[in-house]
Amino acid sequence: MIDKPLDGVRVVDFGQFIAAPAATQVLVDLGADVIKIEPVHGESARGIGPHGEAMVQNYNRGKRAIALDLKDPRGQEIARQLIADADIVVQNLRPGVMDSLGLGAAAMRTAHPRLVYATVSGFGLHGPSRNRAGLDIAAQAESGLMWVTGERDGEPQKVGAQIVDAATGYVCAQAILAAYIRRLRTGEGDTVEVSLLEVALHLQTPNWGAYLVTGVEPKRMGNGQPTVAPAADIMPTRDGNVVVSAYSEVHFSRLCRLLGRPELAEDPRFADNASRVRNKPALLVELHSAFATMTSDEAMSMLTGNGVVAGRINTYPEVLRSPDVEAAGLFIEVSRPDGMPATALGAPWHLESIPKLPTVGAPDLGQHTAELLNELGYPGEAIDALAADGVVVQR
């Protein structure tokens, strides 16, 4: 009986850090059996402190973990056996590593033509930077994303989270699912390639679209928008901040009435959008003085109740208390290998066929090594010998 879309689908995951593990986390939540292959010393994120541990816990929920020394021919053979039983392979190791181990896309797809093999790289596999290691910050920098982020007269800024890594994971999962659907129809596997650089560019489609049409390069401008006002502008309140967009004539006039300042809509400086953009500093002075008299809750109640686009700028503790976040059920309780409960982020989507996400947390290093080797037919004494030689780690 199939309860979830990917029940019965097996995935071998060589991913580290975020992008590849995020892709396979989507597949776990859709029902796939994901086998995470780690080095005997653990994937790279395990060694960088609490932030890395958070990556492990939130992007490896519900996976089965085996620890292999892939430099040892016996470890490579185990990996090949796991791949032979798999439908999908995902990896983001340093460029060239999988090929050097005989586990690259070309070799594995030749051996298993039905296999869907996905590679996540920093800068793509075909350009001069194909052998460079890639991290989120480099993709933000080289895609132009940092150039357009920050205050007008300040230095370029990175986004406040690993947004490119995470988005690359979602894009990779989307491409994998498309390739798998094609396999169901044709019987043929596929090779999937996704790069941080391409995803970082694609995240800026509105900016790039305008630049390609007009030739006018976008510039850093902090908050707000270059051609409409007020739009994405911060309004300080008595106890925080809200962000407001009301640039259409209807919404700007309504905003002025709600603030008790209807005369602003008739002021020649603000009479139309072009005037408001030219006189934005003066506009913000007027709007800031009005919002400074109310709390964020009062401002949000007034604006959203009257169809004006606004958002309260929340701290992380405030996000956790948000009724909308609570109703979404995004934060889930999971069980750790030591039996203690922990909170993790679940999937940011809802399927009627999956009323509840798995509550199994991320595995310990090598937690399922013996289980998986048993499934491959290795007897207990052989597993113990591999562990004694350091070829595998088992818990």
N, C-alpha and C positions, 0 to 999 in steps of 0.2 A: 504494500500500500504506500503510495506517495503522498506525504503530508506537506512537503515543501517543494518549491520549484526545482531545487538542485539536489534533492534526495537521490543518493546513488552515484553522484558525481564525485570523483576523487581528484584532488588537487595536490600537487607537490610544490611547496613554497620554499624557495631559497632566499626569501626577502629579508632585508635588514632595515633598521630605522623606520621610515614611515611609508614611502610611496608604494612599494610592492606589498608589504604587509597590510596596508590599508585596502589595496585592491582585493587581496584574498580574504580580508575580514568581511567585505561585502558578500563574498561567495559563501563564507561560513554562515552568515545570517540568513542567506537564502537556502541553506540546507546542505551545502557541500561538506564532504569529509576532507579537511585541509590538513596535510601533514607538513609540519614546519621542520625543515632540515637546518640545523645550526652547527657551526664549528664546535669542537669539543670544549673550547673556552667560552662558548656562548656568542650570540650575535652581538654586533658592535654596540647596540643601544644598551645592552646590559651593563656596560662598563663605564657609563658616563653620568652616574649619580641619579638623583631623584627624577630629573627630567627624562632621562633615558628609560628609567623604570616605568614612568608614566606611558611612554611610547609602547613599551612591551605589553603593559597591562591593557591598554585600550585598543591596540591593533592586532592582538593575538588571542582574543577571547575564543574559547571553544575549539582551538586547534589542538592537534596531537603533535607532540614534539619528540624528535629524535636528534641526537647529537652525534655527528660523524666527523672523523678526520678525513677530509676529501683529498688530502695529499697522499694518503695511503691507498694503494690499489684495492684493498679490501673495502675501504670506505666508499670508493668510487663504484665498486660493484654493487654494494647495497643501494646506493643512490640510483644506479641504472635499473635495478630490480623494482624499486619503488616507482620510477618513472614508467616502466613497462606496464604497470597496473593502473596508471593514471590517465585521466582525460585531459588534464590541464597542468602545465608547468609555468610557474612565475618566478622570475629572478631579477635582482638589481645589484648583483655583485659587480666589482670593478670590471670595466670593459676588458674582455679577453680571458677572464678567469675561467668561465664555464667552458669555453672552447679549449683552453689548455688542459682541462680535466677530462676532455672527451664527452662533456655533458652539454655542449652548446646546441643552439637551435637546429643548425644544419644536420649534425650527427643524430640528434634525437628524433627529428622529423623524418629523416631517412629510415631510421630503424622502426619508427612508429608513425606511419603516415596519417593516422587519425588524430594525432596529438595536436592540441592547441598549445603553442609555446609562446609565452609573453615575456618580453624583455623591457625593463624600465632603465633608461639611461639618463645622463645629465644633459647631453647636447645632441642626441641623435647618433645613429650608427653609420652615417654616410659622409659627414663633413670632416673638416680638419681637426675638430675637437672631439672626435668619436672616442678617443682613448683617455680623455680627461675624466677624472672623478667629478661627479656633479652633486651639489647640495642645493637646498632650497635658496639660500642666500645668493649663490652665484647666478641662479636662474632669474631671481628677482632683479639682480643688477644688470645682467646682460640682455634681458628682454625689454628694458626701458621702464619696468614697473617702479623701481626705486627712483628713477629720474622724475616721475610725475607724482611721487608721494612725498609729502612734507610741506612746510611753510614756504611761501613764495620766495623769501629772502634767506631761507635756511638751507642746510645741507640736505641731500637726498636721504630718504628714510626707508627702512624696510617696513613691511606690513608687520603688525604686532603678533602674528602667529605664523607657523610654517604653512602658509596658505597654498603655496605651489606644490609642496610635497603632498598635502592632503588632496588637493584637486587632481593631481596626477594619479593618485590611487583610484579616485572615482572614474576618471577617464579610462584608465587601464581596465577596470572592471567592466565598464560599458563595452569596450572593444572586445574583451574576452567573451562576454556573453553573446555579442554579435557573431564572433567566430564560432562559438559553440552551437548556436542556432543553425549556422550554415552547415556545420558538420552533421547535425541531425538530419538536414535535408539532403546532403550530397554524400555523406560518408567520408569527406575529406577534412583533414585538420587544417591548421593555418598557423602563420607566424605573425605575432602581434608585436609592434614596436611603439613605445610611447616615451617621450622625453620631457624632462622638466622644462626645458627651454621652450618647446612648442606649446606646452600647456600654459606657461607664464605669458606667452604672447597672446594666446587665445583668450585668456582671462581679461585682456584689455581690448576686446573686439570693438566696443564703441569708440574708444580713443583711436585705435588704428584705422577703423573705418572712416572716421572724420579726417584723419591726417592724409589717408590715401586719396580722398576726394578733393580736399582743399589745399593740401601741401603746407598747412599751418601746423607747426609742431606744438603739441600740448605742453604746458608748463606746470610746474608745481604751483599750487595756489592754496594749500592748506585745505580747509573746509570750503564748501560752496562749489558752485559750478561756473564755468567761464562765460556762458551765454545766456543764463537765466538767473533771476533773483526775485525773492529769496529762495534758495535751493540748497539743501543739505547744509544749512547754516546753523551754527550752535547758538542757542539762546540760554544764557545763564539764568537760573531761577534762585529763589531764596535758599534752596537746599540741594542744588545740583545743576544739571543741565539737560536740556532737551534739544533735539535736532528737528528743524522745521523746513518743509518745502511747500511753498505756496506761490508759485511764479505765474500761473495762469491768471488772467485778469479777474475771472470769477473768484478764484481762491484768494488772491491778494486782497480784493475788496472785502471778502468775507472775513479774512484774518484781521483786517483793520477794524471792522465793526466789532468783532469779538473782543479785541483788545481795548475797546472804548476809544479808538482813535480813527474814526471814519474819515477825518479830514486828510489823513495820509494818502488815501487812494486818489484824492483830488490834487495833491501837491504836484506841481509841474515836474519836480525832481523825480517823482515816482509814478507818474501818470501812465506809463506803459513799461513793458519789460525792458526795452532798450534803454530807457531813462534810468530805470532801477539799476541796471548793470553798470551804467556810467557813474551813478551816484551811490554805489553800494556802501561805502564807508558811512555816509550820512544816513542811509537807510538802516544800517545795523545799529547805529546810535539810537535811533528812534525805537526800533523794535526791542533792543536790549533794555532800554529804560522801562518799557511796558512789562516785559517778562520778569524783570527783577522784583516786581511787587508780589509775585505769586510763587507757590511751591511747584515742584515738578508734577506732583499729582494733580494739582489744580489746573496747571497748564495742559496736561494730557487729557484730562476730562473735558476741558473746554474745546480743545482742538479736535480730538478724535470723535467726539460726540457731534461735531459739525462738519465732518468730512474733510478736514485739513490733515494732510500727511504729516505725521510727527512721530518721534520715538524718544522715549526716555533713555538717556545714556547711563546704562547700568554698570555698577561694579560687578565683579564675579559673585560675591555674596548676594547681591540684589537679583542677579540672573537666577540663582538657585531658588529664590523666593518668588519668582514670577509665576503667577497663576497659569499663564500660557505655557511656560516651560514645564510646570508640574503636570498640566493636562496632557502635554505631548508624550510624557513618559520617557524622555530621552535618556535621563540618568537612571541606570538600572543597578540593582544589587547583584553582585556576582560572588561566587565562592572561589577563594584562592586555594592553591594546593595544600596549604597548611590548615585548611578548614575555616579560616577566619573570613568573615564577609568583607567586601570592598565595594566601592561605588565606581562604576565605569560609564562611559557614554555608549549608548546603544546605536542602532541604525537610524539615520535621519529620514526614514521613509516608513510607510505603513502599508502592509498588504492584508487584505481580509483573510487570506489563506494562512497567514502567520500571525495569529493573535498575540503571541508572546514570544519574545526573543530568547535564545538560550541564556542561561544564567551561570554557565561555566566560565570561570575567569581564564587568564592566560596560564599556560603550563610552565612548570619549572623546566630548566635545562635538562633535556634527556628524560623527561618524565615518562614518555611512552616508548622509549627505545626498545625495551624487552618485548612489549606488546606487539610493536610493529615487526620486529625481527621474527617473533613467533609466527605472525601472519605470513611472513615470507618463507617459513619452513625451517628456520634456524633452531636447532635444539638448545636447551638451556646451557649445556657445557660449552657449546660454540659461542654463545653470547657472552658467557663469563670469560672465555679466552680473549674475545675481541675487546672486552672491557679492560682486562688485565694488560693488554698490549696498547691501550690508549686509543684504539681505533673508534670506539664508541664510548659514550658516557650514559650510564643508566642510573635511575633513581629508584 
